[in-house]
């Protein structure tokens, strides 16, 4: 079947490279990097009413698209977007406070605090 489509030019994608190109044209944002950078420079990515898990998923997609890799920058941006209460709890931890150069530790701490908050609200 595939061979027939290729031979008759009905099927416009003949190679994997053609498929990748068509996929990018139809499914990728034209300026994904610039859009992500602009979002991270604004406030639209902030946590707001989202859970930390949802916020973190969105945040990590944005920093990936933006190409941000510096750990300190990741912490600053992540911290800036967190709800103030969670941010304050992390920064005032009497022990075990994550370093400002350890984004994964910040992510874990924020998740722990948010999960405790959600569990508390359930009662």
Buried (B, 14 or more C-beta within 10 A) or exposed (E): EEEEEBEEEEBEBEEEEEEEEEEEEEEEEEEBEEBBBBBBEEEEBBBEEBBBBEBBEBBBBBBEBBEBEEBEBBBBBBBEBBBEEBBEBBEEEEEEEBEBEBBEBBBEBBBBBBEEBEEEEEE
